[in-house]
């Protein structure tokens, strides 16, 4: 028979272990960014020539000096359903008479404690991503407000890969999505299209984009919803983001 003190110690360890595991379940991350709403008369919204499809290479591989994507002007813009360099420059900047903006927060949940944080608003869970329904320019006679962009700027610390699981980020949805880490393009889902998917393992590209262990880097996320009739938006990530920065 084991001594009572041994049994109590074992129970304490087991209880601590159970408490620790449960503490990981239900954790969340908040990401706050800027929604910009456009009228459907904007030349890049409800584009008249329906060249639908995934288009990579629309934007340059480095962010501009003001932290916005730079259009690749050598790209066939009509295939990307973009009118001009000027019209594109309005997507992620406040332009009086062209767009209206508000702040918007999404909450990523780690429901099962595996270290992967998830936000889903899609046809798969019956929610879809229409955060501006009835707001700003409104729905313009449609069931939803389909013409807006979303920009998130935050930071994260690149920790030692040997001390953790893989550092990943993935997006599934429509329409355009671009993700930049340390000002380098790492996720490219351009164009007006149905739901598409792309992801990045940050550890696999760390050397290429200049990441060093222990240092903190910018993370920029750019989304555009430009056409009826769906808006799907799913993020999954293991990155521990820091407080958001408002642009």
C-alpha positions as a Markdown table, in Angstrom:
| # | Residue | x | y | z |
|---|---|---|---|---|
| 1 | Unk | 0.0 | 0.0 | 0.0 |
| 2 | Unk | 1.4 | 3.4 | -1.0 |
| 3 | Unk | 1.8 | 6.1 | 1.7 |
| 4 | Unk | -1.1 | 8.6 | 1.9 |
| 5 | Unk | 1.3 | 11.5 | 1.1 |
| 6 | Unk | 2.3 | 9.8 | -2.1 |
| 7 | Unk | -1.3 | 9.4 | -3.2 |
| 8 | Unk | -2.2 | 13.0 | -2.4 |
| 9 | Unk | 0.8 | 14.2 | -4.3 |
| 10 | Unk | -0.2 | 12.1 | -7.3 |
| 11 | Unk | -3.7 | 13.4 | -7.2 |
| 12 | Unk | -2.4 | 17.0 | -7.0 |
| 13 | Unk | -0.3 | 16.4 | -10.1 |
| 14 | Unk | -3.2 | 14.8 | -12.0 |
| 15 | Unk | -5.5 | 17.7 | -10.9 |
| 16 | Unk | -2.9 | 20.3 | -12.0 |
| 17 | Unk | -2.5 | 18.5 | -15.3 |
| 18 | Unk | -6.2 | 18.5 | -15.9 |
| 19 | Unk | -6.6 | 22.1 | -15.0 |
| 20 | Unk | -3.7 | 23.1 | -17.3 |
| 21 | Unk | -5.2 | 21.2 | -20.3 |
| 22 | Unk | -8.6 | 22.8 | -19.8 |
| 23 | Unk | -7.0 | 26.3 | -19.5 |
| 24 | Unk | -5.9 | 26.0 | -23.2 |
| 25 | Unk | -9.4 | 25.3 | -24.4 |
| 26 | Unk | -11.5 | 28.3 | -25.3 |
| 27 | Unk | -8.7 | 30.7 | -25.6 |
| 28 | Unk | -9.1 | 33.4 | -28.2 |
| 29 | Unk | -7.3 | 36.1 | -30.2 |
| 30 | Unk | -8.9 | 39.4 | -31.3 |
| 31 | Unk | -7.9 | 41.1 | -34.6 |
| 32 | Unk | -9.2 | 44.6 | -35.2 |
| 33 | Unk | -8.9 | 46.3 | -38.5 |
| 34 | Unk | -10.6 | 48.8 | -40.8 |
| 35 | Unk | -13.6 | 48.1 | -43.0 |
| 36 | Unk | -14.0 | 50.4 | -46.0 |
| 37 | Unk | -17.4 | 50.4 | -47.8 |
| 38 | Unk | -17.8 | 51.3 | -51.5 |
| 39 | Unk | -20.8 | 52.0 | -53.6 |
| 40 | Unk | -21.5 | 49.5 | -56.3 |
| 41 | Unk | -20.7 | 52.2 | -58.9 |
| 42 | Unk | -17.0 | 52.1 | -58.0 |
| 43 | Unk | -15.2 | 50.8 | -61.1 |
| 44 | Unk | -13.7 | 47.8 | -59.3 |
| 45 | Unk | -17.0 | 46.7 | -57.8 |
| 46 | Unk | -19.5 | 44.7 | -59.8 |
| 47 | Unk | -16.9 | 45.0 | -62.7 |
| 48 | Unk | -18.8 | 44.8 | -66.0 |
| 49 | Unk | -16.6 | 42.3 | -67.7 |
| 50 | Unk | -16.9 | 39.1 | -65.8 |
| 51 | Unk | -13.4 | 37.6 | -65.8 |
| 52 | Unk | -14.0 | 35.5 | -62.7 |
| 53 | Unk | -11.2 | 33.4 | -61.3 |
| 54 | Unk | -8.2 | 33.2 | -59.1 |
| 55 | Unk | -5.5 | 35.7 | -60.1 |
| 56 | Unk | -2.1 | 35.6 | -58.5 |
| 57 | Unk | 0.5 | 38.3 | -59.2 |
| 58 | Unk | -1.9 | 41.3 | -59.2 |
| 59 | Unk | 0.1 | 43.0 | -56.4 |
| 60 | Unk | 3.8 | 43.4 | -56.0 |
| 61 | Unk | 5.7 | 41.1 | -53.6 |
| 62 | Unk | 6.7 | 44.0 | -51.3 |
| 63 | Unk | 4.4 | 46.4 | -49.5 |
| 64 | Unk | 4.6 | 50.1 | -50.4 |
| 65 | Unk | 6.2 | 52.6 | -48.0 |
| 66 | Unk | 2.8 | 53.4 | -46.5 |
| 67 | Unk | 2.0 | 49.8 | -45.7 |
| 68 | Unk | -0.4 | 49.2 | -48.6 |
| 69 | Unk | -0.2 | 46.7 | -51.5 |
| 70 | Unk | 1.2 | 48.1 | -54.7 |
| 71 | Unk | -0.6 | 47.1 | -57.9 |
| 72 | Unk | 1.5 | 45.2 | -60.5 |
| 73 | Unk | 0.8 | 47.5 | -63.5 |
| 74 | Unk | 2.2 | 45.0 | -65.9 |
| 75 | Unk | -0.6 | 42.6 | -65.1 |
| 76 | Unk | -3.6 | 42.5 | -67.4 |
| 77 | Unk | -5.9 | 44.5 | -65.1 |
| 78 | Unk | -9.1 | 43.6 | -66.9 |
| 79 | Unk | -8.5 | 39.9 | -66.1 |
| 80 | Unk | -8.2 | 41.0 | -62.4 |
| 81 | Unk | -11.4 | 43.0 | -62.8 |
| 82 | Unk | -9.6 | 46.2 | -61.8 |
| 83 | Unk | -10.1 | 49.4 | -63.7 |
| 84 | Unk | -6.9 | 51.3 | -63.0 |
| 85 | Unk | -4.0 | 52.0 | -60.7 |
| 86 | Unk | -6.0 | 54.9 | -59.3 |
| 87 | Unk | -9.1 | 52.9 | -58.5 |
| 88 | Unk | -7.0 | 50.2 | -56.8 |
| 89 | Unk | -5.2 | 52.8 | -54.7 |
| 90 | Unk | -8.6 | 53.6 | -53.0 |
| 91 | Unk | -9.2 | 50.1 | -51.7 |
| 92 | Unk | -7.2 | 50.5 | -48.4 |
| 93 | Unk | -7.1 | 54.2 | -48.0 |
| 94 | Unk | -9.8 | 56.6 | -46.8 |
| 95 | Unk | -10.9 | 58.7 | -49.8 |
| 96 | Unk | -13.7 | 61.2 | -49.2 |
| 97 | Unk | -16.6 | 60.7 | -51.5 |
| 98 | Unk | -15.3 | 57.3 | -52.5 |
| 99 | Unk | -15.5 | 55.1 | -49.4 |
| 100 | Unk | -16.6 | 55.2 | -45.8 |
| 101 | Unk | -14.8 | 53.3 | -43.0 |
| 102 | Unk | -15.4 | 51.9 | -39.5 |
| 103 | Unk | -13.3 | 49.7 | -37.2 |
| 104 | Unk | -14.2 | 46.0 | -37.0 |
| 105 | Unk | -13.0 | 43.2 | -34.7 |
| 106 | Unk | -13.0 | 39.5 | -35.4 |
| 107 | Unk | -12.4 | 36.9 | -32.6 |
| 108 | Unk | -10.4 | 33.7 | -33.4 |
| 109 | Unk | -11.2 | 30.8 | -31.1 |
| 110 | Unk | -9.1 | 27.9 | -30.1 |
| 111 | Unk | -12.0 | 25.6 | -29.3 |
| 112 | Unk | -10.1 | 22.3 | -28.8 |
| 113 | Unk | -6.9 | 23.6 | -27.2 |
| 114 | Unk | -4.6 | 22.5 | -30.1 |
| 115 | Unk | -3.1 | 26.0 | -30.5 |
| 116 | Unk | -4.9 | 26.7 | -33.8 |
| 117 | Unk | -7.1 | 29.8 | -33.7 |
| 118 | Unk | -10.1 | 29.9 | -36.1 |
| 119 | Unk | -12.6 | 32.4 | -37.3 |
| 120 | Unk | -15.2 | 31.1 | -39.8 |
| 121 | Unk | -18.0 | 33.1 | -41.6 |
| 122 | Unk | -18.8 | 31.0 | -44.6 |
| 123 | Unk | -21.5 | 29.0 | -46.4 |
| 124 | Unk | -20.1 | 25.9 | -44.6 |
| 125 | Unk | -21.3 | 27.1 | -41.2 |
| 126 | Unk | -24.3 | 29.1 | -42.5 |
| 127 | Unk | -22.9 | 32.5 | -41.5 |
| 128 | Unk | -21.1 | 34.2 | -44.4 |
| 129 | Unk | -19.1 | 37.4 | -44.0 |
| 130 | Unk | -21.2 | 40.5 | -44.4 |
| 131 | Unk | -20.1 | 42.8 | -41.6 |
| 132 | Unk | -21.5 | 45.9 | -43.3 |
| 133 | Unk | -25.1 | 44.8 | -43.9 |
| 134 | Unk | -27.3 | 47.9 | -43.4 |
| 135 | Unk | -24.3 | 50.1 | -42.6 |
| 136 | Unk | -22.4 | 53.0 | -44.3 |
| 137 | Unk | -23.5 | 52.8 | -48.0 |
| 138 | Unk | -26.0 | 50.0 | -47.1 |
| 139 | Unk | -27.1 | 47.1 | -49.1 |
| 140 | Unk | -28.1 | 49.1 | -52.2 |
| 141 | Unk | -31.2 | 47.1 | -52.8 |
| 142 | Unk | -29.5 | 43.7 | -52.4 |
| 143 | Unk | -29.8 | 41.2 | -49.6 |
| 144 | Unk | -26.3 | 42.0 | -48.4 |
| 145 | Unk | -23.6 | 44.7 | -48.7 |
| 146 | Unk | -21.2 | 43.1 | -51.1 |
| 147 | Unk | -18.7 | 45.9 | -51.8 |
| 148 | Unk | -16.1 | 46.5 | -49.1 |
| 149 | Unk | -12.5 | 45.9 | -48.1 |
| 150 | Unk | -11.0 | 44.9 | -44.7 |
| 151 | Unk | -7.4 | 45.7 | -43.6 |
| 152 | Unk | -5.7 | 44.4 | -40.5 |
| 153 | Unk | -2.3 | 45.4 | -39.2 |
| 154 | Unk | -0.8 | 43.7 | -36.2 |
| 155 | Unk | 2.5 | 42.3 | -35.1 |
| 156 | Unk | 3.9 | 39.0 | -33.8 |
| 157 | Unk | 7.2 | 37.8 | -32.3 |
| 158 | Unk | 9.0 | 35.1 | -34.3 |
| 159 | Unk | 9.8 | 32.5 | -31.6 |
| 160 | Unk | 12.3 | 29.6 | -31.7 |
| 161 | Unk | 10.8 | 26.9 | -33.9 |
| 162 | Unk | 12.4 | 24.2 | -31.7 |
| 163 | Unk | 10.2 | 25.4 | -28.8 |
| 164 | Unk | 6.8 | 25.1 | -30.4 |
| 165 | Unk | 4.7 | 23.6 | -33.2 |
| 166 | Unk | 4.8 | 25.0 | -36.7 |
| 167 | Unk | 3.8 | 28.7 | -37.1 |
| 168 | Unk | 1.1 | 28.8 | -39.8 |
| 169 | Unk | -1.6 | 31.0 | -41.3 |
| 170 | Unk | -4.3 | 30.0 | -43.8 |
| 171 | Unk | -7.2 | 31.7 | -45.4 |
| 172 | Unk | -10.2 | 30.3 | -47.3 |
| 173 | Unk | -12.7 | 32.5 | -49.0 |
| 174 | Unk | -13.5 | 35.2 | -51.6 |
| 175 | Unk | -12.6 | 37.6 | -53.1 |
| 176 | Unk | -9.1 | 39.0 | -53.0 |
| 177 | Unk | -6.8 | 38.3 | -50.1 |
| 178 | Unk | -3.2 | 39.2 | -49.6 |
| 179 | Unk | -1.0 | 38.6 | -46.5 |
| 180 | Unk | 2.3 | 40.2 | -45.9 |
| 181 | Unk | 4.8 | 39.3 | -43.2 |
| 182 | Unk | 7.7 | 41.7 | -42.7 |
| 183 | Unk | 6.4 | 43.5 | -45.8 |
| 184 | Unk | 6.8 | 40.4 | -48.0 |
| 185 | Unk | 3.9 | 38.7 | -49.7 |
| 186 | Unk | 3.2 | 35.2 | -48.3 |
| 187 | Unk | -0.4 | 34.6 | -49.2 |
| 188 | Unk | -1.8 | 35.5 | -52.7 |
| 189 | Unk | -5.5 | 34.9 | -53.5 |
| 190 | Unk | -6.2 | 37.7 | -55.9 |
| 191 | Unk | -9.2 | 38.2 | -58.2 |
| 192 | Unk | -13.0 | 37.9 | -58.1 |
| 193 | Unk | -13.7 | 34.2 | -57.6 |
| 194 | Unk | -15.5 | 31.6 | -55.6 |
| 195 | Unk | -13.9 | 30.3 | -52.4 |
| 196 | Unk | -10.2 | 29.7 | -52.7 |
| 197 | Unk | -7.5 | 28.6 | -50.3 |
| 198 | Unk | -3.9 | 29.5 | -49.6 |
| 199 | Unk | -1.6 | 29.1 | -46.6 |
| 200 | Unk | 1.9 | 29.8 | -45.3 |
| 201 | Unk | 4.2 | 28.0 | -43.0 |
| 202 | Unk | 6.2 | 30.9 | -41.5 |
| 203 | Unk | 9.1 | 28.7 | -40.5 |
| 204 | Unk | 9.5 | 27.5 | -44.1 |
| 205 | Unk | 9.8 | 31.1 | -45.4 |
| 206 | Unk | 11.6 | 32.7 | -42.5 |
| 207 | Unk | 15.0 | 32.9 | -44.1 |
| 208 | Unk | 13.5 | 34.2 | -47.4 |
| 209 | Unk | 11.6 | 37.1 | -45.7 |
| 210 | Unk | 14.3 | 38.0 | -43.2 |
| 211 | Unk | 12.9 | 36.7 | -39.9 |
| 212 | Unk | 15.2 | 36.2 | -36.9 |
| 213 | Unk | 14.3 | 34.4 | -33.7 |
| 214 | Unk | 13.1 | 36.6 | -30.9 |
| 215 | Unk | 12.4 | 39.6 | -33.1 |
| 216 | Unk | 8.9 | 41.2 | -33.7 |
| 217 | Unk | 7.5 | 41.8 | -37.2 |
| 218 | Unk | 4.6 | 43.4 | -39.0 |
| 219 | Unk | 1.7 | 41.3 | -40.2 |
| 220 | Unk | -0.6 | 42.9 | -42.8 |
| 221 | Unk | -3.9 | 41.3 | -44.0 |
| 222 | Unk | -5.9 | 42.7 | -46.9 |
| 223 | Unk | -9.3 | 41.4 | -48.0 |
| 224 | Unk | -11.7 | 42.6 | -50.6 |
| 225 | Unk | -15.3 | 41.6 | -51.3 |
| 226 | Unk | -16.1 | 43.0 | -54.8 |
| 227 | Unk | -19.0 | 41.1 | -56.3 |
| 228 | Unk | -22.2 | 39.2 | -55.6 |
| 229 | Unk | -23.3 | 36.6 | -54.5 |
| 230 | Unk | -21.1 | 35.0 | -51.8 |
| 231 | Unk | -18.7 | 36.2 | -49.1 |
| 232 | Unk | -16.7 | 33.5 | -47.4 |
| 233 | Unk | -14.0 | 34.2 | -44.8 |
| 234 | Unk | -12.1 | 31.6 | -42.8 |
| 235 | Unk | -8.8 | 32.2 | -41.0 |
| 236 | Unk | -6.9 | 29.5 | -39.2 |
| 237 | Unk | -3.6 | 30.3 | -37.5 |
| 238 | Unk | -1.1 | 29.4 | -34.8 |
| 239 | Unk | 0.5 | 32.8 | -34.7 |
| 240 | Unk | 0.2 | 34.6 | -31.4 |
| 241 | Unk | -0.6 | 38.1 | -32.6 |
| 242 | Unk | 0.1 | 41.2 | -30.4 |
| 243 | Unk | -2.2 | 44.1 | -30.0 |
| 244 | Unk | -3.6 | 45.5 | -33.3 |
| 245 | Unk | -2.3 | 48.7 | -34.8 |
| 246 | Unk | -4.8 | 51.0 | -36.4 |
| 247 | Unk | -4.0 | 52.5 | -39.9 |
